[in-house]
Amino acid sequence: MKRLDQISKNVLQNALRFTGRLRVVEAPRTTTTTSSGGEGEEEEGPALHQPGVTIAYALDSYGKDGSSGGSGMMMQGRKSRKSSNASAAAAGGARKNRSSTTISSSSSGALKEKRLAAYADAKWGKTRRLAAFFDPLDGSGNADAAIPTGTVFGVFDADAAFPRGEIPDMKDTASLARAVLQPGNSLLAAGYCMYSSTTILVFTLGGGTHGFTLDPTINEFVLTHPNMKIPKRGNIYSCNEAYSEGWDDNLKQYLKTIKTGKGESGQRYTQRYIGSMVGDVHRTLMYGGIFCCPSDTEVHHNGNLQLLYKSAPMAYILEHAGGKSTNGVNNLLSVKPERVHQRSPCFMGS
């Protein structure tokens, strides 16, 4: 399993470097002081056998020494991204409209495309520098059992993290990491690639969530799930109940209510839990229900999932498919992480 983890990380990082236009770093693992005052008692980063989170910068915007790239190139990139990403955001709706002759010529279809284009223009129009993060292999602990694993990624406007025109030090990992310490609602794009009975890519540019399936005969991802929508109701809850003794009483009462069919829907919920976040959230997206990883008083005082590169991008995907997310108090996407590996409770679903 350890070897598979390292291979997945190396393949991803080498592929990013191969473009010749990206600076790729691995965020350092960190520890925090627990409430008992013991230093290093709580590890925030991935387990030692797991690949670390990867952060990538576009070198066409920054010089290799951290200085600003040519202003002409920067402006050209800004203009081209503005038009190309507006088109990309509208592509899902455009493909869907072309697939049905009854709506392809309708004014509502054209209006929808214009709205998506306007959304993308507002989101991407002022973007010059991009920073991306990758969780190379989520669910790697289940790899030996052939349970679904996946790669999670997200893209931020790096300028938003340097509001006074600062330039990051390209040789300093901590400086580079600042660009991704932003709340989830500042994401420009997010997605995951799930490796299971088939390979599925699900991503959003903020104007809708779309799913692609890898066709091995042509080695291309084919749009199979345009404009995905999570069901408004589901009857599945997904969580690790092994830690339930340390959960909040209100949460335990809620789960008892839905398990016994005494909730608003009147349906008895059933539990489905894989232990791989990508697999569990993908099923929640397809079938509805709720996925949660709460904090507990015994082991995971701040929850067990990292906010930046696990919970936030997955919540962003679900919310743009019509779902909701929270950390139990606030919307999950409104929370700004202070550290790359910071953990947070998470609840997301219908």
C-alpha positions, 0 to 999 in steps of 0.5 A: 500500500505504501508503495502504491501511495508513493507511486501515485504521488510521483506520477501526479507530480511528474505529470505536472512538472512535465508541462514545464509551466508549473512549480510543484511542491509538497506541503509539509506535514504539521502537528498542533498542540492539543487541549491537554498542552502536549506538543505534537499529539495531534497530527494534522497531515496525512498518515506517514504512509500516505502521499502528501498534498501537492500544490502547483503554480503556473510559471507563465505568471511567476518567474522561477525566482518568484519575480513577476513574469512578463506583464504582456504574458500576464495580460495575455493569459488573463484575456485568454482565460477570460474567454476560454473559461467562459466558454468552458463553463457554458460547455456542459449546458451547450452539449446538453442542449445539442443532445436534444433537438427539442430544446437546442433552438429554444430561447431558454437554452440560449439564456442559460448559456449566457448566464453560465458565461456571465458567471464564469466571466465574473469568476475568472475574468480578473484572474491572472495567476492560478494555484492548484492543490491535489490530494493524490490518492484519497482512500489509499488505506483501502487500496489493498481491498480493491475499494474505490480510491480517488484524486481530489483537486481544486483551483484558486486565484492565487492573487486573492491570497496576495491582495497587496501585490505581493509576490510569493517566494518560489523557493519557500514552500510556506510562501507558496502554500499561502495561495491555497489558504482560502475559503472553499467559496473562493474556488474557481474549480474543483473535482475528483477522479474516482478509480473503481469499476470504471474511472470517473471524473467529476468536476465543476467550474462553479456553473454546474457539476458534470461527470465524465467516464473514461472510455479505454478504447479511445483513452478519452473521458466522455461526458456521461453525466451532464449537469448532475443534480443530487436528489433532494431527498435520499435514504442513505447516511454515511459515517463511521459509527465506530466513533459515535460514543464521542459524538454530540447528543444532538447528532446521535438523536438525529441519526436515531430519528432517520434510522427509525423513519421518524424524520421529515421524509418518513423513510427509514435510512440505511447506512452505507460507509466505504471509508473512502471519501471519494467513493462515499461522496460520489454515492451521495451525489448519485443517490442523495442522503448525507455524508458526515465526518463529525468531531468526537470527544475521544479521538478526532477532536476537530474531525478527521478530514482535512478542510482544504483538500478534502472537505472543501472541494467535495462540498463545492462539487455537491453545492454546485449540484444542488446540495448543502454542506456545513461544519455543524455551525457554519457553511463549510465553504465559508471557513478559511483554513489557517493551515494546509492540513487543518482538519474540520468536522463536515456534513454534506449531502441533499 
